[in-house]
Amino acid sequence: MKRMLINATQPEERRLAIVDGQKLLDYEIEIEGREQRKGNIYKAVVTRVEPSLEACFVDYGEDRHGFLPFKEIARQYFTPGVSPSQARINEVIKEGQELLVQVEKEERGNKGAALTTFISLAGRYVVLMPNNPRGGGVSRRIEGEDRAELKEAMDQLEYPNGMSIIARTAGIGRSAPELQWDLNYLLKLWNAIDGAAKGGKGAFLIYQESSLVIRAIRDYF
């Protein structure tokens, strides 16, 4: 049985663990006064391309620039006419280029936040990946008959080409209309995010992820 354990004995921080029996599923620390950015979505601007690192640094509106590896850049941002399979980062990405990014890992020490352009939006039952058509499926934690039934319901869902969805464990036992309702909310959210990105220039925050506890409840329960 899954349980959430919260240690808030220290006023300046909260520690949260998700366990299933004796297995640790997740462990995170939220420090009071330090803004949590994991999951946030930003409009960003490339400030430096580093071919030796196969990555670039981007201004996403915070004090320290973020780190964006080449493998985390969607092809929609590549310079047209260059073969993606053979290109180096400096051939397809340019300084001053604007991107939509999501924080994957928080800043640590002297390292800036790790970013990706492959956006994911988590709902109650499904996760929408609006610019990653190859990332869909059913959560690895779902097995047996539950997996087969959920996959059958997922096959009935309607969403635009070029996107993909992942069924979450909370989707077990849910009907196709229930999953579609959750997906429709995420599609509306994505349209709002995409519209905000296209309507503004420079680096700025577009979407702010939920707090640590709310995120854990959504992701695991």
N, CA and C atoms as a LAMMPS dump frame, in Angstrom:
ITEM: TIMESTEP
0
ITEM: NUMBER OF ATOMS
663
ITEM: BOX BOUNDS ff ff ff
-5.0000000000000000e+02 5.0000000000000000e+02
-5.0000000000000000e+02 5.0000000000000000e+02
-5.0000000000000000e+02 5.0000000000000000e+02
ITEM: ATOMS id mol type element x y z
1 1 1 N 0.834 -1.185 0
2 1 2 C 0 0 0
3 1 3 C 0.879 1.248 0
4 2 1 N 0.506 2.219 -0.843
5 2 2 C 1.288 3.455 -0.935
6 2 3 C 0.955 4.387 0.224
7 3 1 N 1.999 5.035 0.749
8 3 2 C 1.828 6.004 1.817
9 3 3 C 2.684 7.238 1.544
10 4 1 N 2.205 8.377 2.017
11 4 2 C 2.975 9.621 1.946
12 4 3 C 3.45 9.965 3.35
13 5 1 N 4.758 10.145 3.513
14 5 2 C 5.341 10.502 4.798
15 5 3 C 5.892 11.917 4.71
16 6 1 N 5.478 12.776 5.624
17 6 2 C 5.905 14.172 5.614
18 6 3 C 6.598 14.489 6.936
19 7 1 N 7.814 15.029 6.841
20 7 2 C 8.559 15.469 8.014
21 7 3 C 8.635 16.989 7.97
22 8 1 N 7.88 17.636 8.887
23 8 2 C 7.867 19.102 8.947
24 8 3 C 8.311 19.581 10.319
25 9 1 N 9.204 18.806 10.956
26 9 2 C 9.665 19.166 12.298
27 9 3 C 10.552 20.408 12.284
28 10 1 N 11.233 20.64 11.164
29 10 2 C 12.057 21.84 11.028
30 10 3 C 11.25 22.923 10.306
31 11 1 N 11.094 24.1 10.889
32 11 2 C 10.238 25.129 10.276
33 11 3 C 10.723 25.612 8.913
34 12 1 N 12.027 25.438 8.644
35 12 2 C 12.567 25.973 7.389
36 12 3 C 12.495 24.988 6.227
37 13 1 N 12.061 23.737 6.471
38 13 2 C 11.989 22.791 5.364
39 13 3 C 10.948 21.704 5.613
40 14 1 N 10.477 21.126 4.503
41 14 2 C 9.573 19.974 4.542
42 14 3 C 10.186 18.853 3.727
43 15 1 N 10.218 17.661 4.314
44 15 2 C 10.717 16.479 3.616
45 15 3 C 9.546 15.547 3.356
46 16 1 N 9.452 15.071 2.125
47 16 2 C 8.336 14.218 1.744
48 16 3 C 8.845 12.955 1.07
49 17 1 N 8.32 11.83 1.52
50 17 2 C 8.677 10.541 0.916
51 17 3 C 7.402 9.799 0.533
52 18 1 N 7.441 9.141 -0.621
53 18 2 C 6.361 8.261 -1.057
54 18 3 C 6.891 6.844 -1.004
55 19 1 N 6.228 5.985 -0.234
56 19 2 C 6.674 4.6 -0.101
57 19 3 C 5.536 3.651 -0.467
58 20 1 N 5.913 2.512 -0.994
59 20 2 C 4.966 1.43 -1.287
60 20 3 C 5.5 0.189 -0.585
61 21 1 N 4.926 -0.125 0.585
62 21 2 C 5.492 -1.182 1.408
63 21 3 C 6.861 -0.751 1.911
64 22 1 N 7.887 -1.507 1.548
65 22 2 C 9.261 -1.18 1.944
66 22 3 C 10.034 -0.465 0.826
67 23 1 N 9.361 -0.155 -0.282
68 23 2 C 10.03 0.439 -1.438
69 23 3 C 9.83 1.953 -1.458
70 24 1 N 10.936 2.688 -1.606
71 24 2 C 10.882 4.141 -1.722
72 24 3 C 10.62 4.525 -3.173
73 25 1 N 9.503 5.216 -3.424
74 25 2 C 9.147 5.624 -4.781
75 25 3 C 9.658 7.02 -5.117
76 26 1 N 9.661 7.898 -4.128
77 26 2 C 10.093 9.271 -4.393
78 26 3 C 10.468 9.933 -3.07
79 27 1 N 11.412 10.886 -3.15
80 27 2 C 11.841 11.631 -1.971
81 27 3 C 12.226 13.035 -2.416
82 28 1 N 11.603 14.043 -1.804
83 28 2 C 11.9 15.418 -2.18
84 28 3 C 11.936 16.302 -0.939
85 29 1 N 12.656 17.412 -1.072
86 29 2 C 12.767 18.391 0.012
87 29 3 C 12.31 19.745 -0.504
88 30 1 N 11.448 20.402 0.259
89 30 2 C 10.984 21.744 -0.077
90 30 3 C 11.48 22.69 1.011
91 31 1 N 12.288 23.671 0.629
92 31 2 C 12.887 24.597 1.59
93 31 3 C 12.088 25.891 1.634
94 32 1 N 11.716 26.283 2.831
95 32 2 C 10.923 27.491 3.022
96 32 3 C 11.692 28.709 2.503
97 33 1 N 11.019 29.533 1.734
98 33 2 C 11.641 30.746 1.212
99 33 3 C 12.359 30.553 -0.106
100 34 1 N 12.595 29.292 -0.505
101 34 2 C 13.239 29.034 -1.795
102 34 3 C 12.168 28.625 -2.804
103 35 1 N 12.069 29.375 -3.861
104 35 2 C 11.045 29.097 -4.865
105 35 3 C 11.312 27.761 -5.561
106 36 1 N 10.288 26.919 -5.613
107 36 2 C 10.381 25.639 -6.303
108 36 3 C 9.992 25.833 -7.771
109 37 1 N 10.872 25.417 -8.675
110 37 2 C 10.626 25.674 -10.094
111 37 3 C 10.406 24.404 -10.915
112 38 1 N 10.62 23.229 -10.321
113 38 2 C 10.458 21.985 -11.067
114 38 3 C 9.048 21.884 -11.624
115 39 1 N 8.951 21.638 -12.945
116 39 2 C 7.653 21.545 -13.596
117 39 3 C 7.159 22.861 -14.168
118 40 1 N 7.76 23.986 -13.748
119 40 2 C 7.362 25.276 -14.307
120 40 3 C 7.688 25.348 -15.8
121 41 1 N 6.901 26.12 -16.531
122 41 2 C 7.104 26.299 -17.97
123 41 3 C 7.39 27.774 -18.241
124 42 1 N 8.43 28.016 -19.046
125 42 2 C 8.888 29.379 -19.324
126 42 3 C 9.078 29.604 -20.822
127 43 1 N 8.909 30.846 -21.234
128 43 2 C 9.435 31.286 -22.513
129 43 3 C 10.893 31.64 -22.252
130 44 1 N 11.797 31.119 -23.088
131 44 2 C 13.23 31.287 -22.841
132 44 3 C 13.943 31.756 -24.102
133 45 1 N 15.144 32.288 -23.896
134 45 2 C 15.968 32.779 -24.999
135 45 3 C 17.359 32.164 -24.896
136 46 1 N 17.846 31.597 -25.996
137 46 2 C 19.179 30.994 -26.013
138 46 3 C 20.23 32.099 -25.889
139 47 1 N 21.114 31.973 -24.895
140 47 2 C 22.156 32.982 -24.691
141 47 3 C 23.538 32.499 -25.118
142 48 1 N 23.756 31.174 -25.076
143 48 2 C 25.062 30.64 -25.482
144 48 3 C 24.914 29.194 -25.932
145 49 1 N 25.517 28.884 -27.078
146 49 2 C 25.533 27.511 -27.594
147 49 3 C 26.924 26.945 -27.372
148 50 1 N 27.001 25.76 -26.74
149 50 2 C 28.284 25.137 -26.418
150 50 3 C 28.414 23.792 -27.134
151 51 1 N 29.026 23.777 -28.331
152 51 2 C 29.168 22.511 -29.076
153 51 3 C 29.933 21.444 -28.307
154 52 1 N 30.916 21.849 -27.494
155 52 2 C 31.714 20.868 -26.741
156 52 3 C 30.873 20.134 -25.698
157 53 1 N 29.828 20.781 -25.215
158 53 2 C 28.929 20.165 -24.232
159 53 3 C 27.696 19.565 -24.884
160 54 1 N 27.519 19.804 -26.179
161 54 2 C 26.297 19.406 -26.878
162 54 3 C 25.085 19.923 -26.098
163 55 1 N 25.136 21.21 -25.795
164 55 2 C 24.078 21.828 -25.002
165 55 3 C 24.103 23.339 -25.229
166 56 1 N 23.103 24.005 -24.699
167 56 2 C 23.102 25.466 -24.739
168 56 3 C 22.606 25.997 -23.398
169 57 1 N 22.912 27.249 -23.142
170 57 2 C 22.442 27.925 -21.945
171 57 3 C 21.357 28.908 -22.353
172 58 1 N 20.315 28.99 -21.535
173 58 2 C 19.188 29.845 -21.9
174 58 3 C 18.781 30.724 -20.729
175 59 1 N 18.347 31.928 -21.062
176 59 2 C 17.755 32.837 -20.092
177 59 3 C 16.262 32.513 -20.044
178 60 1 N 15.783 32.068 -18.878
179 60 2 C 14.356 31.757 -18.772
180 60 3 C 13.658 32.655 -17.736
181 61 1 N 14.294 33.789 -17.451
182 61 2 C 13.658 34.789 -16.603
183 61 3 C 14.071 34.743 -15.159
184 62 1 N 14.953 33.806 -14.772
185 62 2 C 15.448 33.727 -13.408
186 62 3 C 16.881 34.25 -13.345
187 63 1 N 17.438 34.361 -12.136
188 63 2 C 18.759 34.967 -11.973
189 63 3 C 19.853 34.179 -12.689
190 64 1 N 19.819 32.861 -12.575
191 64 2 C 20.838 32.011 -13.181
192 64 3 C 20.285 31.356 -14.439
193 65 1 N 21.09 31.327 -15.494
194 65 2 C 20.634 30.733 -16.746
195 65 3 C 20.502 29.221 -16.614
196 66 1 N 19.589 28.647 -17.398
197 66 2 C 19.345 27.217 -17.358
198 66 3 C 20.203 26.463 -18.358
199 67 1 N 20.316 25.147 -18.146
200 67 2 C 21.128 24.26 -18.978
201 67 3 C 20.192 23.385 -19.8
202 68 1 N 20.347 23.434 -21.125
203 68 2 C 19.467 22.696 -22.031
204 68 3 C 20.29 21.775 -22.927
205 69 1 N 20.314 20.457 -22.656
206 69 2 C 21.063 19.516 -23.496
207 69 3 C 20.45 19.39 -24.891
208 70 1 N 21.293 19.069 -25.866
209 70 2 C 20.843 18.924 -27.252
210 70 3 C 19.717 17.9 -27.361
211 71 1 N 19.826 16.778 -26.615
212 71 2 C 18.826 15.716 -26.718
213 71 3 C 17.467 16.134 -26.16
214 72 1 N 17.423 17.261 -25.447
215 72 2 C 16.169 17.741 -24.887
216 72 3 C 15.545 18.857 -25.721
217 73 1 N 16.058 19.038 -26.941
218 73 2 C 15.515 20.073 -27.824
219 73 3 C 14.669 19.415 -28.91
220 74 1 N 13.411 19.774 -28.977
221 74 2 C 12.5 19.216 -29.978
222 74 3 C 12.882 19.709 -31.37
223 75 1 N 12.635 18.873 -32.352
224 75 2 C 13.028 19.195 -33.726
225 75 3 C 12.301 20.406 -34.285
226 76 1 N 11.186 20.768 -33.7
227 76 2 C 10.452 21.938 -34.18
228 76 3 C 11.283 23.213 -34.07
229 77 1 N 12.324 23.18 -33.231
230 77 2 C 13.175 24.363 -33.046
231 77 3 C 14.421 24.342 -33.924
232 78 1 N 14.649 23.25 -34.653
233 78 2 C 15.849 23.139 -35.483
234 78 3 C 15.774 24.046 -36.707
235 79 1 N 16.92 24.544 -37.125
236 79 2 C 17.006 25.328 -38.36
237 79 3 C 16.581 24.455 -39.538
238 80 1 N 15.664 24.923 -40.394
239 80 2 C 15.208 24.115 -41.528
240 80 3 C 16.358 23.788 -42.489
241 81 1 N 16.272 22.618 -43.124
242 81 2 C 17.237 22.234 -44.147
243 81 3 C 18.442 21.476 -43.639
244 82 1 N 18.525 21.279 -42.32
245 82 2 C 19.645 20.535 -41.739
246 82 3 C 19.147 19.168 -41.291
247 83 1 N 19.879 18.109 -41.647
248 83 2 C 19.484 16.757 -41.26
249 83 3 C 19.621 16.583 -39.748
250 84 1 N 18.522 16.337 -39.025
251 84 2 C 18.587 16.224 -37.558
252 84 3 C 19.481 15.08 -37.071
253 85 1 N 19.559 14.001 -37.844
254 85 2 C 20.311 12.826 -37.4
255 85 3 C 21.822 13.055 -37.413
256 86 1 N 22.295 14.016 -38.21
257 86 2 C 23.736 14.246 -38.334
258 86 3 C 24.176 15.613 -37.815
259 87 1 N 23.222 16.447 -37.448
260 87 2 C 23.544 17.83 -37.092
261 87 3 C 24.176 17.938 -35.707
262 88 1 N 25.002 18.969 -35.537
263 88 2 C 25.502 19.358 -34.224
264 88 3 C 24.667 20.53 -33.735
265 89 1 N 24.705 20.757 -32.455
266 89 2 C 23.8 21.739 -31.862
267 89 3 C 23.999 23.141 -32.434
268 90 1 N 25.245 23.51 -32.731
269 90 2 C 25.499 24.851 -33.249
270 90 3 C 25.036 25.032 -34.691
271 91 1 N 24.644 23.933 -35.341
272 91 2 C 24.137 23.998 -36.714
273 91 3 C 22.625 24.168 -36.767
274 92 1 N 21.952 23.862 -35.664
275 92 2 C 20.484 23.911 -35.691
276 92 3 C 19.879 24.868 -34.663
277 93 1 N 20.693 25.296 -33.684
278 93 2 C 20.212 26.224 -32.657
279 93 3 C 21.107 27.458 -32.644
280 94 1 N 20.49 28.638 -32.563
281 94 2 C 21.238 29.89 -32.631
282 94 3 C 21.006 30.752 -31.39
283 95 1 N 22.011 31.538 -31.047
284 95 2 C 21.857 32.495 -29.955
285 95 3 C 20.742 33.49 -30.29
286 96 1 N 19.947 33.821 -29.283
287 96 2 C 18.821 34.729 -29.486
288 96 3 C 17.532 34.018 -29.858
289 97 1 N 17.616 32.725 -30.146
290 97 2 C 16.43 31.952 -30.511
291 97 3 C 15.52 31.769 -29.3
292 98 1 N 14.221 31.866 -29.518
293 98 2 C 13.256 31.719 -28.441
294 98 3 C 12.716 30.29 -28.397
295 99 1 N 12.571 29.76 -27.181
296 99 2 C 12.112 28.396 -26.973
297 99 3 C 11.1 28.369 -25.831
298 100 1 N 10.295 27.323 -25.803
299 100 2 C 9.432 27.059 -24.661
300 100 3 C 10.076 25.917 -23.872
301 101 1 N 10.384 26.144 -22.599
302 101 2 C 11.112 25.143 -21.814
303 101 3 C 10.374 24.819 -20.515
304 102 1 N 10.694 23.639 -19.981
305 102 2 C 10.147 23.207 -18.697
306 102 3 C 11.303 22.779 -17.798
307 103 1 N 11.226 23.103 -16.516
308 103 2 C 12.295 22.754 -15.577
309 103 3 C 12.173 21.277 -15.196
310 104 1 N 13.255 20.522 -15.437
311 104 2 C 13.3 19.108 -15.066
312 104 3 C 13.969 18.894 -13.716
313 105 1 N 15.034 19.677 -13.452
314 105 2 C 15.753 19.572 -12.184
315 105 3 C 16.035 20.967 -11.661
316 106 1 N 15.9 21.123 -10.35
317 106 2 C 16.144 22.414 -9.715
318 106 3 C 17.626 22.787 -9.776
319 107 1 N 17.913 24.069 -9.572
320 107 2 C 19.301 24.526 -9.443
321 107 3 C 19.952 23.835 -8.251
322 108 1 N 21.236 23.485 -8.395
323 108 2 C 21.979 22.887 -7.291
324 108 3 C 23.393 23.446 -7.272
325 109 1 N 23.784 23.988 -6.138
326 109 2 C 25.12 24.56 -6.035
327 109 3 C 25.329 25.645 -7.075
328 110 1 N 26.388 25.458 -7.875
329 110 2 C 26.685 26.425 -8.93
330 110 3 C 26.025 26.075 -10.257
331 111 1 N 25.275 24.982 -10.273
332 111 2 C 24.657 24.533 -11.518
333 111 3 C 23.264 25.131 -11.677
334 112 1 N 22.99 25.597 -12.888
335 112 2 C 21.662 26.108 -13.181
336 112 3 C 20.66 24.976 -13.333
337 113 1 N 19.409 25.319 -13.436
338 113 2 C 18.354 24.32 -13.589
339 113 3 C 18.519 23.561 -14.909
340 114 1 N 18.194 22.276 -14.877
341 114 2 C 18.195 21.459 -16.097
342 114 3 C 16.837 21.603 -16.758
343 115 1 N 16.851 21.872 -18.059
344 115 2 C 15.623 22.182 -18.79
345 115 3 C 15.371 21.186 -19.916
346 116 1 N 14.134 21.183 -20.406
347 116 2 C 13.768 20.411 -21.584
348 116 3 C 12.75 21.206 -22.39
349 117 1 N 12.709 20.962 -23.691
350 117 2 C 11.656 21.568 -24.512
351 117 3 C 10.509 20.592 -24.74
352 118 1 N 10.663 19.354 -24.26
353 118 2 C 9.591 18.365 -24.373
354 118 3 C 8.656 18.549 -23.182
355 119 1 N 7.604 19.297 -23.393
356 119 2 C 6.69 19.686 -22.326
357 119 3 C 5.803 18.508 -21.914
358 120 1 N 5.548 18.394 -20.616
359 120 2 C 4.585 17.406 -20.126
360 120 3 C 3.655 18.087 -19.125
361 121 1 N 2.36 17.838 -19.28
362 121 2 C 1.338 18.405 -18.403
363 121 3 C 0.591 17.255 -17.737
364 122 1 N 0.678 17.179 -16.417
365 122 2 C 0.069 16.073 -15.683
366 122 3 C -1.324 16.433 -15.199
367 123 1 N -2.281 15.572 -15.53
368 123 2 C -3.623 15.697 -15.006
369 123 3 C -3.848 14.654 -13.932
370 124 1 N -5.11 14.397 -13.609
371 124 2 C -5.414 13.399 -12.575
372 124 3 C -5.199 11.987 -13.097
373 125 1 N -5.606 11.74 -14.338
374 125 2 C -5.561 10.389 -14.89
375 125 3 C -4.546 10.207 -16.015
376 126 1 N -4.234 11.279 -16.724
377 126 2 C -3.319 11.174 -17.862
378 126 3 C -2.287 12.285 -17.834
379 127 1 N -1.211 12.074 -18.572
380 127 2 C -0.182 13.104 -18.789
381 127 3 C -0.178 13.421 -20.283
382 128 1 N -0.263 14.697 -20.602
383 128 2 C -0.243 15.136 -22.001
384 128 3 C 1.151 15.617 -22.366
385 129 1 N 1.685 15.102 -23.489
386 129 2 C 2.96 15.579 -24.031
387 129 3 C 2.66 16.199 -25.388
388 130 1 N 2.447 17.513 -25.414
389 130 2 C 1.933 18.171 -26.619
390 130 3 C 2.896 18.242 -27.794
391 131 1 N 4.206 18.084 -27.563
392 131 2 C 5.152 18.149 -28.68
393 131 3 C 6.091 16.946 -28.697
394 132 1 N 5.57 15.805 -28.248
395 132 2 C 6.361 14.569 -28.253
396 132 3 C 5.475 13.406 -28.696
397 133 1 N 5.336 13.207 -30.014
398 133 2 C 4.411 12.188 -30.525
399 133 3 C 4.82 10.755 -30.226
400 134 1 N 6.063 10.529 -29.775
401 134 2 C 6.539 9.159 -29.552
402 134 3 C 6.58 8.766 -28.083
403 135 1 N 6.063 9.588 -27.215
404 135 2 C 6.239 9.329 -25.788
405 135 3 C 5.067 8.71 -25.066
406 136 1 N 4.021 8.309 -25.779
407 136 2 C 2.798 7.848 -25.135
408 136 3 C 2.854 6.423 -24.635
409 137 1 N 1.775 6.029 -23.934
410 137 2 C 1.67 4.667 -23.447
411 137 3 C 0.962 4.603 -22.107
412 138 1 N 1.247 3.539 -21.373
413 138 2 C 0.653 3.306 -20.06
414 138 3 C 1.777 3.238 -19.037
415 139 1 N 1.556 3.811 -17.861
416 139 2 C 2.573 3.808 -16.809
417 139 3 C 3.137 2.415 -16.574
418 140 1 N 4.457 2.343 -16.383
419 140 2 C 5.114 1.054 -16.153
420 140 3 C 4.637 0.38 -14.876
421 141 1 N 4.075 1.161 -13.971
422 141 2 C 3.624 0.591 -12.705
423 141 3 C 2.292 -0.155 -12.836
424 142 1 N 1.667 -0.06 -14.017
425 142 2 C 0.384 -0.731 -14.24
426 142 3 C 0.639 -2.032 -14.991
427 143 1 N 0.135 -3.131 -14.476
428 143 2 C 0.409 -4.449 -15.063
429 143 3 C -0.871 -5.261 -15.225
430 144 1 N -0.756 -6.374 -15.944
431 144 2 C -1.827 -7.355 -16.057
432 144 3 C -3.093 -6.833 -16.702
433 145 1 N -4.256 -7.254 -16.158
434 145 2 C -5.552 -6.891 -16.719
435 145 3 C -5.789 -5.388 -16.654
436 146 1 N -5.303 -4.752 -15.587
437 146 2 C -5.471 -3.297 -15.471
438 146 3 C -4.812 -2.59 -16.648
439 147 1 N -3.65 -3.058 -17.053
440 147 2 C -2.922 -2.448 -18.161
441 147 3 C -3.701 -2.612 -19.475
442 148 1 N -4.217 -3.819 -19.704
443 148 2 C -4.958 -4.091 -20.939
444 148 3 C -6.243 -3.257 -21.007
445 149 1 N -6.961 -3.175 -19.879
446 149 2 C -8.211 -2.407 -19.855
447 149 3 C -7.959 -0.919 -20.05
448 150 1 N -6.911 -0.424 -19.424
449 150 2 C -6.603 0.993 -19.541
450 150 3 C -6.136 1.341 -20.953
451 151 1 N -5.365 0.45 -21.556
452 151 2 C -4.91 0.678 -22.931
453 151 3 C -6.104 0.712 -23.888
454 152 1 N -7.091 -0.152 -23.647
455 152 2 C -8.293 -0.17 -24.491
456 152 3 C -9.053 1.148 -24.374
457 153 1 N -9.158 1.678 -23.149
458 153 2 C -9.827 2.963 -22.956
459 153 3 C -9.031 4.09 -23.599
460 154 1 N -7.701 4.028 -23.503
461 154 2 C -6.845 5.06 -24.088
462 154 3 C -6.993 5.119 -25.605
463 155 1 N -7.207 3.961 -26.227
464 155 2 C -7.339 3.905 -27.682
465 155 3 C -8.566 4.654 -28.181
466 156 1 N -9.502 4.945 -27.286
467 156 2 C -10.736 5.636 -27.667
468 156 3 C -10.629 7.156 -27.529
469 157 1 N -9.539 7.633 -26.972
470 157 2 C -9.407 9.063 -26.716
471 157 3 C -9.075 9.841 -27.982
472 158 1 N -9.541 11.072 -28.025
473 158 2 C -9.326 11.938 -29.183
474 158 3 C -8.443 13.12 -28.795
475 159 1 N -7.38 13.319 -29.59
476 159 2 C -6.477 14.441 -29.372
477 159 3 C -5.711 14.689 -30.667
478 160 1 N -5.135 15.881 -30.846
479 160 2 C -4.49 16.24 -32.119
480 160 3 C -3.281 15.367 -32.46
481 161 1 N -3.025 15.225 -33.751
482 161 2 C -1.809 14.547 -34.214
483 161 3 C -0.575 15.312 -33.721
484 162 1 N 0.517 14.566 -33.523
485 162 2 C 1.742 15.186 -33.067
486 162 3 C 1.867 15.247 -31.56
487 163 1 N 0.828 14.832 -30.849
488 163 2 C 0.862 14.791 -29.394
489 163 3 C 0.843 13.334 -28.929
490 164 1 N 1.116 13.113 -27.649
491 164 2 C 0.993 11.775 -27.071
492 164 3 C 0.524 11.901 -25.633
493 165 1 N 0.017 10.801 -25.093
494 165 2 C -0.478 10.797 -23.718
495 165 3 C -0.009 9.532 -23.002
496 166 1 N 0.14 9.659 -21.694
497 166 2 C 0.484 8.529 -20.84
498 166 3 C -0.64 8.352 -19.818
499 167 1 N -1.084 7.116 -19.649
500 167 2 C -2.089 6.825 -18.625
501 167 3 C -1.4 6.657 -17.284
502 168 1 N -1.935 7.298 -16.251
503 168 2 C -1.366 7.23 -14.915
504 168 3 C -2.052 6.136 -14.096
505 169 1 N -1.447 5.778 -12.981
506 169 2 C -2.023 4.724 -12.142
507 169 3 C -3.408 5.116 -11.622
508 170 1 N -3.647 6.405 -11.441
509 170 2 C -4.959 6.864 -10.982
510 170 3 C -6.042 6.608 -12.033
511 171 1 N -5.631 6.309 -13.27
512 171 2 C -6.588 6.043 -14.336
513 171 3 C -7.144 4.633 -14.325
514 172 1 N -6.597 3.764 -13.479
515 172 2 C -7.089 2.383 -13.408
516 172 3 C -8.562 2.379 -13.014
517 173 1 N -9.367 1.658 -13.791
518 173 2 C -10.794 1.556 -13.503
519 173 3 C -11.626 2.703 -14.025
520 174 1 N -10.99 3.693 -14.662
521 174 2 C -11.729 4.838 -15.198
522 174 3 C -12.18 4.557 -16.629
523 175 1 N -13.331 5.089 -16.972
524 175 2 C -13.876 4.881 -18.31
525 175 3 C -13.224 5.834 -19.301
526 176 1 N -13.412 5.548 -20.591
527 176 2 C -12.869 6.43 -21.627
528 176 3 C -13.407 7.858 -21.504
529 177 1 N -14.732 8.06 -21.236
530 177 2 C -15.219 9.438 -21.065
531 177 3 C -14.555 10.174 -19.895
532 178 1 N -14.248 9.464 -18.802
533 178 2 C -13.574 10.103 -17.67
534 178 3 C -12.152 10.519 -18.056
535 179 1 N -11.462 9.64 -18.778
536 179 2 C -10.105 9.972 -19.231
537 179 3 C -10.15 11.131 -20.216
538 180 1 N -11.158 11.139 -21.097
539 180 2 C -11.274 12.208 -22.09
540 180 3 C -11.53 13.552 -21.416
541 181 1 N -12.322 13.545 -20.345
542 181 2 C -12.593 14.78 -19.6
543 181 3 C -11.296 15.366 -19.051
544 182 1 N -10.474 14.501 -18.474
545 182 2 C -9.186 14.947 -17.932
546 182 3 C -8.276 15.445 -19.053
547 183 1 N -8.252 14.727 -20.157
548 183 2 C -7.421 15.107 -21.298
549 183 3 C -7.873 16.431 -21.897
550 184 1 N -9.184 16.658 -21.984
551 184 2 C -9.694 17.909 -22.542
552 184 3 C -9.233 19.109 -21.724
553 185 1 N -9.188 18.938 -20.398
554 185 2 C -8.676 20.023 -19.547
555 185 3 C -7.219 20.324 -19.88
556 186 1 N -6.417 19.272 -20.045
557 186 2 C -4.991 19.47 -20.348
558 186 3 C -4.799 20.099 -21.722
559 187 1 N -5.631 19.749 -22.673
560 187 2 C -5.545 20.346 -24.014
561 187 3 C -5.855 21.846 -23.953
562 188 1 N -6.842 22.224 -23.15
563 188 2 C -7.162 23.645 -22.984
564 188 3 C -6.005 24.375 -22.287
565 189 1 N -5.427 23.705 -21.292
566 189 2 C -4.286 24.297 -20.596
567 189 3 C -3.12 24.502 -21.559
568 190 1 N -2.842 23.51 -22.398
569 190 2 C -1.754 23.631 -23.359
570 190 3 C -2.016 24.77 -24.35
571 191 1 N -3.247 24.899 -24.822
572 191 2 C -3.571 25.979 -25.759
573 191 3 C -3.319 27.347 -25.122
574 192 1 N -3.636 27.459 -23.825
575 192 2 C -3.396 28.723 -23.122
576 192 3 C -1.897 28.99 -22.985
577 193 1 N -1.121 27.952 -22.663
578 193 2 C 0.338 28.095 -22.525
579 193 3 C 0.96 28.465 -23.867
580 194 1 N 0.564 27.759 -24.907
581 194 2 C 1.095 28.008 -26.249
582 194 3 C 0.739 29.417 -26.721
583 195 1 N -0.489 29.845 -26.449
584 195 2 C -0.901 31.19 -26.838
585 195 3 C -0.123 32.268 -26.106
586 196 1 N 0.135 32.04 -24.821
587 196 2 C 0.916 33.015 -24.039
588 196 3 C 2.343 33.101 -24.553
589 197 1 N 2.921 31.937 -24.931
590 197 2 C 4.299 31.926 -25.444
591 197 3 C 4.401 32.687 -26.758
592 198 1 N 3.428 32.493 -27.628
593 198 2 C 3.448 33.161 -28.93
594 198 3 C 3.134 34.649 -28.825
595 199 1 N 2.455 35.029 -27.75
596 199 2 C 2.041 36.423 -27.605
597 199 3 C 3.034 37.32 -26.905
598 200 1 N 4.124 36.74 -26.374
599 200 2 C 5.092 37.551 -25.636
600 200 3 C 6.508 37.371 -26.145
601 201 1 N 7.336 38.337 -25.902
602 201 2 C 8.741 38.289 -26.308
603 201 3 C 9.643 38.222 -25.077
604 202 1 N 10.836 37.66 -25.274
605 202 2 C 11.789 37.587 -24.18
606 202 3 C 11.512 36.418 -23.26
607 203 1 N 12.137 36.426 -22.085
608 203 2 C 12.05 35.32 -21.131
609 203 3 C 11.067 35.654 -20.014
610 204 1 N 10.139 34.742 -19.748
611 204 2 C 9.174 34.97 -18.665
612 204 3 C 8.477 33.666 -18.286
613 205 1 N 7.956 33.632 -17.063
614 205 2 C 7.222 32.474 -16.549
615 205 3 C 5.824 32.439 -17.161
616 206 1 N 5.431 31.259 -17.637
617 206 2 C 4.1 31.093 -18.218
618 206 3 C 3.202 30.247 -17.32
619 207 1 N 3.749 29.141 -16.802
620 207 2 C 2.94 28.2 -16.013
621 207 3 C 3.712 27.784 -14.779
622 208 1 N 3.062 27.86 -13.604
623 208 2 C 3.711 27.493 -12.354
624 208 3 C 3.119 26.193 -11.823
625 209 1 N 4.009 25.23 -11.537
626 209 2 C 3.591 23.923 -11.035
627 209 3 C 3.099 24.036 -9.595
628 210 1 N 2.33 23.03 -9.17
629 210 2 C 1.767 23.008 -7.823
630 210 3 C 2.863 22.807 -6.77
631 211 1 N 2.493 22.99 -5.499
632 211 2 C 3.432 22.792 -4.397
633 211 3 C 3.801 21.322 -4.272
634 212 1 N 4.808 21.051 -3.457
635 212 2 C 5.339 19.692 -3.303
636 212 3 C 4.262 18.702 -2.874
637 213 1 N 3.479 19.034 -1.863
638 213 2 C 2.472 18.106 -1.348
639 213 3 C 1.357 17.891 -2.364
640 214 1 N 0.859 18.967 -2.951
641 214 2 C -0.207 18.846 -3.953
642 214 3 C 0.266 18.019 -5.136
643 215 1 N 1.504 18.245 -5.558
644 215 2 C 2.066 17.5 -6.684
645 215 3 C 2.182 16.01 -6.358
646 216 1 N 2.589 15.694 -5.135
647 216 2 C 2.734 14.295 -4.741
648 216 3 C 1.385 13.585 -4.705
649 217 1 N 0.36 14.263 -4.184
650 217 2 C -0.988 13.676 -4.159
651 217 3 C -1.464 13.398 -5.576
652 218 1 N -1.261 14.36 -6.462
653 218 2 C -1.685 14.184 -7.861
654 218 3 C -0.919 13.073 -8.55
655 219 1 N 0.373 12.975 -8.291
656 219 2 C 1.218 12.04 -9.027
657 219 3 C 1.131 10.605 -8.527
658 220 1 N 0.791 10.416 -7.251
659 220 2 C 0.879 9.063 -6.694
660 220 3 C -0.428 8.527 -6.1
661 221 1 N -1.451 9.388 -5.95
662 221 2 C -2.662 8.914 -5.288
663 221 3 C -3.911 9.24 -6.093
